[in-house]
Amino acid sequence: MPRTRLSRTLRLAGATAALASSLTLTGCGFDAQTLQSYPPAQGINVDVAGGPKVRNLLLIANASGKGQVSASIVAPTTADRLIAVAATPIKPDSTLGAPLTVSAANVTLPAGRMVVLTDTAVAPIIVTGADLKPGVTANVTLTFASGAVQKVVVPVLDAANPIYATAAPSLR
């Protein structure tokens, strides 16, 4: 009998050790999905060094090559101004398209207040070009009056999607 009890105790101890180590090891690794940050939106987020925070930056475009810049921007502590936007589409074969024509940007960013570029109170920043099509990406450069400049790659999304009906009604 003692031999059976010892065997059972050893098996129980081994199972307990295996369970404890498996629970401990499941948290190992730095690439766990829960540790990866991502924007819960279709655009990209960027914190401009020494400047504003840009959220959900993307281009909304129609099939004819006309689009609009969409984003929410906050100048956290000091007022700033978005003074220029430049963009070049990246074609499906990964080559650069012709630089897009971008309307003048003059968006005042009060300190601590979010400004939505597709809001009717803000003049839209229109982009046009033959290579601007939904489904591609674009190199976008944002220039601020403070001197901050941010270059990012953003998605170009379809203006025909009902999600963008109020954001870019002139593109439908």
C-alpha positions as CSV (number, residue, x, y, z in Angstrom):
1,M,0.0,0.0,0.0
2,P,2.7,2.6,0.8
3,R,4.1,2.1,-2.6
4,T,0.8,2.9,-4.3
5,R,0.4,6.0,-2.1
6,L,4.0,7.2,-3.0
7,S,3.3,6.6,-6.7
8,R,0.1,8.5,-6.5
9,T,1.8,11.4,-4.6
10,L,4.6,11.5,-7.1
11,R,2.1,11.6,-10.0
12,L,0.1,14.4,-8.3
13,A,3.3,16.4,-7.6
14,G,4.4,16.0,-11.2
15,A,1.0,17.0,-12.6
16,T,1.0,20.1,-10.3
17,A,4.5,21.1,-11.4
18,A,3.6,20.7,-15.0
19,L,0.4,22.8,-14.6
20,A,2.3,25.5,-12.7
21,S,5.1,25.7,-15.3
22,S,2.7,25.7,-18.2
23,L,0.7,28.6,-16.7
24,T,3.9,30.5,-16.0
25,L,5.3,29.9,-19.5
26,T,2.2,31.0,-21.3
27,G,3.0,34.6,-20.5
28,C,6.5,34.4,-21.9
29,G,7.4,36.1,-25.1
30,F,7.2,39.7,-26.2
31,D,5.2,39.3,-29.3
32,A,2.0,38.2,-27.8
33,Q,-1.0,39.7,-29.6
34,T,-2.2,41.4,-26.5
35,L,1.1,43.3,-26.2
36,Q,0.9,44.7,-29.7
37,S,-0.7,48.2,-30.1
38,Y,-2.9,48.9,-33.0
39,P,-5.3,51.7,-33.9
40,P,-8.9,50.4,-33.6
41,A,-9.7,52.3,-36.8
42,Q,-8.9,52.0,-40.5
43,G,-6.4,54.9,-40.6
44,I,-3.1,55.2,-38.8
45,N,-2.1,57.0,-35.5
46,V,1.1,59.0,-35.2
47,D,2.5,61.3,-32.5
48,V,4.4,64.0,-34.2
49,A,7.7,64.6,-32.5
50,G,7.4,67.9,-30.7
51,G,4.0,68.5,-32.1
52,P,0.4,67.3,-32.4
53,K,-1.1,63.9,-32.1
54,V,-2.8,62.6,-35.3
55,R,-5.4,59.9,-35.1
56,N,-7.0,57.8,-37.8
57,L,-5.1,59.5,-40.7
58,L,-6.2,58.2,-44.1
59,L,-7.2,59.3,-47.5
60,I,-10.8,58.8,-48.7
61,A,-11.0,58.6,-52.5
62,N,-13.3,57.7,-55.4
63,A,-12.4,55.7,-58.5
64,S,-11.9,58.9,-60.6
65,G,-8.9,60.0,-58.6
66,K,-10.3,62.6,-56.3
67,G,-10.0,62.3,-52.5
68,Q,-9.9,64.0,-49.2
69,V,-7.6,63.9,-46.2
70,S,-9.3,62.5,-43.1
71,A,-7.9,62.7,-39.5
72,S,-8.4,64.0,-36.0
73,I,-5.6,66.1,-34.7
74,V,-4.9,67.4,-31.2
75,A,-2.1,69.9,-30.3
76,P,-1.8,68.8,-26.6
77,T,-0.2,71.7,-24.9
78,T,0.7,74.4,-27.4
79,A,-1.5,75.7,-30.3
80,D,-0.2,74.9,-33.8
81,R,-1.4,74.9,-37.4
82,L,-1.3,72.3,-40.1
83,I,0.1,74.4,-43.0
84,A,0.8,71.8,-45.7
85,V,0.1,68.3,-46.8
86,A,2.0,66.5,-49.6
87,A,1.1,63.0,-50.9
88,T,2.3,60.4,-53.4
89,P,0.3,57.2,-54.0
90,I,2.0,53.9,-54.0
91,K,0.7,51.9,-56.9
92,P,-0.3,48.2,-56.5
93,D,3.0,47.1,-58.0
94,S,4.8,49.0,-55.2
95,T,6.1,51.8,-57.4
96,L,5.4,55.4,-56.7
97,G,2.7,57.1,-58.6
98,A,2.8,60.8,-59.7
99,P,2.7,63.2,-56.7
100,L,-0.9,64.2,-55.9
101,T,-2.2,67.7,-56.2
102,V,-3.2,68.8,-52.7
103,S,-5.3,71.8,-51.9
104,A,-3.9,74.4,-49.5
105,A,-4.0,73.4,-45.8
106,N,-4.5,76.0,-43.2
107,V,-6.0,74.2,-40.2
108,T,-5.8,75.9,-36.8
109,L,-5.1,73.5,-33.9
110,P,-6.0,75.1,-30.6
111,A,-4.1,73.7,-27.6
112,G,-6.0,70.8,-26.0
113,R,-8.8,70.7,-28.5
114,M,-9.4,68.0,-31.1
115,V,-9.9,69.2,-34.7
116,V,-11.6,66.8,-37.2
117,L,-10.4,67.4,-40.7
118,T,-13.7,66.2,-42.2
119,D,-15.8,68.4,-40.0
120,T,-17.9,70.9,-41.9
121,A,-16.3,73.8,-39.9
122,V,-12.9,72.9,-41.4
123,A,-12.1,73.5,-45.1
124,P,-11.5,70.1,-46.7
125,I,-8.0,69.2,-47.8
126,I,-8.6,67.8,-51.3
127,V,-6.2,65.5,-53.1
128,T,-6.3,64.5,-56.8
129,G,-4.3,62.4,-59.1
130,A,-4.5,59.8,-61.8
131,D,-2.9,57.2,-59.5
132,L,-5.1,57.9,-56.5
133,K,-7.4,54.9,-56.2
134,P,-9.2,53.2,-53.3
135,G,-7.2,50.2,-52.1
136,V,-3.7,51.6,-52.5
137,T,-1.5,53.4,-49.9
138,A,0.1,56.8,-50.1
139,N,3.2,58.5,-48.7
140,V,1.8,61.5,-46.8
141,T,3.8,64.4,-45.3
142,L,2.2,66.7,-42.8
143,T,3.9,70.0,-42.1
144,F,3.0,72.2,-39.1
145,A,3.6,75.8,-38.4
146,S,5.7,74.8,-35.3
147,G,8.2,73.3,-37.8
148,A,7.2,69.7,-37.0
149,V,7.1,67.5,-40.1
150,Q,5.8,63.9,-40.1
151,K,6.0,61.4,-43.0
152,V,3.8,58.4,-42.9
153,V,2.2,55.7,-45.2
154,V,-1.6,55.8,-45.0
155,P,-4.3,53.7,-46.6
156,V,-6.6,55.1,-49.3
157,L,-10.1,54.0,-48.7
158,D,-13.2,54.0,-50.9
159,A,-15.5,57.0,-50.7
160,A,-18.3,54.7,-51.9
161,N,-18.3,52.9,-48.6
162,P,-21.3,54.1,-46.5
163,I,-19.0,54.6,-43.5
164,Y,-17.6,57.7,-45.3
165,A,-20.9,59.1,-46.5
166,T,-20.8,62.0,-44.0
167,A,-17.0,62.4,-44.0
168,A,-16.6,63.0,-47.7
169,P,-20.1,63.5,-49.3
170,S,-18.7,65.4,-52.3
171,L,-16.7,62.3,-53.4
172,R,-19.7,60.0,-53.7
